[in-house]
Amino acid sequence: MCGIAGTYLWPDGGPLTDRLTKTLAHRGPDGSGRYDHVVGGTGAGEVHLGHRRLSIVDLTETGAQPMVLDGLALSYNGELYNAPELRAELTAAGVRFRGTSDTEVLLQAWRRWGTDCLPKLRGMFAFAMFEEGTGELFLVRDQLGIKPLFFVHRAGGVAFASELKALAGELGGSLPIDNAALVASLLYYWVPDSRCAYEGAEKLQPGTWLRCRPDGRVDRGRFWSLREVAEEGAAFEGEVDLHEVIAESTAKHLLSDVPVATFLSGGLDSSYLTALAARSQPGISAYTIGFRAEDAKFEAMPDDLKYARIVAKQFGVDLHEIEIAPQVLDLLPKMTYHLDEPIGDPAAINSFLICSAARDAGVKVMLSGMGADELFAGYRKHLANLIALRYHKVPGAVRRPVESLVDRLPVASAKRGYRSVRFAKRFLSFAGLPEETAFRRSYTMYDQAELLGLLNPDLAPTVDDVLTEHADTYNDQSLDDFVNRMCLADSRMFLPGLNLTYTDRSTMAASTEVRTPFVDVEVVRAAFRTPGNKKIVGRAGKVALKNAALNILPSEIVHRPKGLFSAPLRAWMSRDLAPLVREVVNEGVLVESGFLQREALQRMVAEDAAGQQDRSKHLWHILTLEYWYRNAMSGAGAK
């Protein structure tokens, strides 16, 4: 796992590449390097590839980057979990290897097959490959968007980096803020993968490549499509052994020359992976979190630690428990900086603190259960949307009194929050809407009217564009299976836009590599070969995965109430962050600039304070957006 950066046909590209690479030092504290070449030998310009190394596989100099071989130069971030199989295939074809790194396997695979090697790759990756013979530079991102890659294309030249903050910090004066991306972040509490917080910068899309030519032209290509995999899965008529597929993926994700540990929340997904990993590596370490007792009580949070201890004891896992009592006033700006774009999920703090503790203990690699909920319908919204289909059929004379009663109920008292009331209010906010609109409303922050009321009126057309984009993505499929339609939408938007993004940025901020065995091309293929009626059965979600996990986990873990990898936001908002909320709402730069409406924010704060509505998540995201905007306005990504 590493950080990559570089330039192609860019004025003063060498010094710029050095500065970009330096900004990524936290992604690779174990080494650095740079490659330079005149493009095409024609004087058209130069290419420069920079690299920061986090040594995981082949810790020797034979794994150093950028790696150059027979006219090819590679700067690569990621891990290939099928590198041993590819190495054997290439060796059988006469290829001789100098070291044991997967970087060299990728370089030799490209040398033999070119872009045709890309569908063969199984792992997480973003890389730049330069061909000296043609003078062409390729940028490539993995199939599911696990690893990030940002770029700016200008006047025939390209600058790229693993993190947006590197490009924004160096090119910020010429990269204006993209208001549409900020509007999208308010809707979702993250910026979708299709958008970027700065105009002129882009995210390379999952499963695609970009080719830069010496004459300044840029081509794009796709080598893998999640939609096509889902549609092929719908036509599958055989049986899928999910346990075998997931066990095989987990075993491959343990490939490493340094110690590997796991996240262990005590929930199904992390427990399943930890049990599988412990079978391959007895005594493996795991890290779990707890919260201050008063915070957990106020938030009515489940006791996840109890279940984590059960798993650790049964499978001989070395469990490390970390209490999350963070100095949120200090961590909020730090995490905003590292997340690159305005992302309002406090789980990033948990990830950062866990990985920091693991790194202090000498652990560089951790496994995460990320992705299981998206692929196997494990979120409450999936079941809620199914129930909403039946709610449509309830007569209005029955619905209206119920809705009126729920609307009057408080979501919190002075001492505790009422989760069941929050869930009921949330459900009724979307239960009567059409499918795509209901699904969007079930997990986004605002409905259209609320968002319009929060923003500068001039941004109304932008709101329409953002909502249309969601509808277009959701409807871009031909699946008859409602549950798998939701899973596909989540896997295309929610997973890469939020969960994989905050996981990559927050854990790399602690110089730690996190691997996601569920977010694997073979697991994804198996997930979409599993019909929705095996994922949600009755009122239970993620049933197919639970049945698979019963092969190794005890029933009390598999069928426990769903855990939360989140944070006690209501407690933080009512205590630690209350003065900051007042400052931002009344005098923040978003309000002063006219981007947000002060009265709408004040109304939100009043509703939350009165316990009428739970606005803690909304207000947390307003704080992250405020800090991000301050940084952007003062120097485009400055720390």
FENHUBEL-V568334 format. One record per helix or strand. SS is the DSSP state (A for helix, B for strand). FROM is the first residue (numbers start at 1). TO is the last residue. If there is no record, write none. Layout:
((SS;FROM;TO) (SS;FROM;TO))
//
This chain:
((B;2;8) (A;13;23) (A;25;27) (B;29;29) (B;31;38) (A;39;41) (B;46;53) (A;61;63) (B;67;69) (B;72;80) (A;83;92) (A;102;120) (B;123;131) (B;136;141) (B;150;154) (B;157;161) (A;164;174) (B;177;177) (A;179;188) (B;198;198) (B;201;203) (B;208;212) (B;218;222) (A;226;234) (A;242;252) (B;260;263) (A;268;280) (B;285;291) (A;293;299) (A;304;315) (B;318;324) (A;328;339) (A;347;360) (B;365;367) (A;372;376) (A;380;391) (A;396;408) (B;412;412) (B;417;417) (A;419;428) (A;435;443) (A;448;454) (B;455;455) (A;457;475) (A;482;508) (B;513;515) (A;521;528) (A;532;535) (B;537;537) (B;540;540) (A;543;549) (A;555;558) (A;569;574) (A;578;587) (A;589;592) (B;596;596) (A;598;609) (A;616;635))
//
